[in-house]
Amino acid sequence: MRAIAANQVVIVAGETGSGKTTQLPKMCLELGRGANARIGHTQPRRLAARAVATRIAEELKTDLGSLVGYQVRFTDDVTDATAVKLMTDGILLAELTHDRDLKAYDTLIIDEAHERSLNIDFILGYLKRLLPRRPDLKVVITSATIDVERFAAHFNDAPIIEVSGRTYPVEVHYLDSTDESDRDTQRQIVNVVADIESGRYGPRGDVLVFLPGERQIRDCAKEIRFNDRIQVLPLYARLSQAEQNRVFSQSGAGMRVVLATNVAETSLTVPGIRYVIDPGEARVSRYSYRSGLQRLPIESISQASANQRKGRCGRVADGVCIRLYSEQDFLVRPEFTDAEILRTNLASVILRMMELKLGDIRQFPFIDPPDPKMIRDGYRLLNDLAAIDPKQRLTKIGRSMARLPIDPKLARILIDARARNCLDEILVIVSGLAVQDPRERPADKRAQADQQHARFNHPRSDFVSWLNLWHYTEEQRQALSQNQFRKLCQREYLSYLKIREWREVHGQLVVACRQMNMKVKTPRSGDDAYDAIHQALLSGFVANIAQQDEGRRFNAGRNRKAQIIPGS
């Protein structure tokens, strides 16, 4: 508290579970911060923002939405009485459009800065420029005990405060697989859970397992439910609030096994964990400027991430972390995870910077400036989409694109659709492309799933198939109760949660279009509509246009070979 009072910027470095996230806002309140303007507290993920707000409100014995509130995409639980506002870093960035000097805040806590997401790097760069103009603004940056010197140096050698974390020692076991190609992660996890249950590693206790995605979580949950003494709980961002809350309440008999994505690696502390099982993998978004594609491959995590995961046990008693890879493998992994700005398509970054009038990306004070090749690629894509003119200034189309909360290619399609009077259809298609495909194909029931999905197929277009699926699910959703609709989705191999997210993104885009006065004048029908929809799609997917040669191969732009997606 003395350091915060005496300095404009303070870096708080603490191991996972040291309490930085919940105690810092309370300390700021005690210092009298938050009286005239709010204490803003950012989290990298929606789930964490809500969970942390709930926890701080409980500790302050106040209702959520009064003294402590939160704002995430689709939900705003903040009132005039709110002094501590939890939010995703994206929400804080969006506020820059109407509050350039962030006057709504007298204190900002930037949590989990070591994650180095695009939004965090943006905020840190912007704050470096803003702080001289706002000497009254206090900034607290928190990070796990990694790479804090980088943050301190960025803010003119700001003081670093180290906080101790775990109170109990954690023992690490490496499970070296003899043959890497033989390694069945799922089978290993099931075996380790059985060993923990039998007492091989010590007293029985709750287990946290890290997995790369929802599908792996669902598959693993089926395998682990081999006895009724084990309670299996999934944890990922798209779960309903009630399902997420089950993980944080320690009710129920028997040993709990929590299967989580890396949402549980930082910010969220699952109570009562004695054991961590770490397969050492995560989904990492990577952009290739050569192919122009953003991919989500499953990759080996860095040493820093592995240590974060290890820190999730040892909070209530001696902990055990079981890594499903060898010690040698751990030692050759990179020390830190690459910052997102070094592995993403910069078109949306450049567009956002132009709209926020943050100046040239090449001059912006990023902690890690992006590669000039990636910057050139970002400008080239914006040029392809007609978002900038030859002098790299924002065009009218570019300004409209920047106001839409989606990937620049999809934003370009929406703007073109308005001119072609097919906005209603394109809103459905674009929101579908912005989420994961809701059609499920379980490995053991592919034929049945394909048969169910065949009803939606259109002979000439995969995109019209999205429209058919949308109309069907909307019809059923309105005719059935929520429970009946869930069961229908399960029977027909559709993901209820992904359909719900599709509807939420669609709703958000509809509101954004209304705010921009984008309406359909006279809807089209038949072949007329078919042509308009696909011409609008071409405006955003310029780089996906290919020509078939005599050998029936497809040649795309930038000397790339293309193929039609399997299952099309």
Buried (B, 14 or more C-beta within 10 A) or exposed (E): EEBBEEBBBBBBBBBBBBEBBBBBBBEBBEBEBBEEBBBBBBBBBBBBBBBBBBBBBEEBEBEBBBBBBBBBBEEBBBEEEBBBBBBBBBBBBBBBEEEEEBEEBBBBBBBBBBBBBBBBBBBBBBBBEBBEEBEEBBBBBBBBBBBBEBBBEBBEEBBBBEBEBBEEEBBBBBBEBEEEEEBEBBEBBBEBBBEBBEEEBBEBBBBBBBBBBBEBBBBBBEEBEEEEEBBBBBBBEBBEEEBBEBBBEEEEEEBBBBBBBBBBBBBBBBEBBBBBBBBBBBBBEBBEBEEBEEEEEEBBBBBBBBBBBBBBBBBBBBBBBBBBBBEEBBEEBEEBBBBBBBBBBBBBBBBBBBBBEBEEBEEBEBBEBBBEEBBEBBBBBBBBBBBBEEEEEBBEBBBBBBBBBBBBBBBBBBBBBBBBBBBBBBBBBBBBBBBBBBBBBEEEEEEBBBEBBEEBBEEEBBBBBBBBBBEBBBEBBEEEEEEEBBEBBEEBBBBBBBBBBBBBBBEBBBEBBEEBEBEBEEEBEEEEBBEBBBBBBEBBBBBBEBEEEEEEEBEBBEEBEBEEEEEE
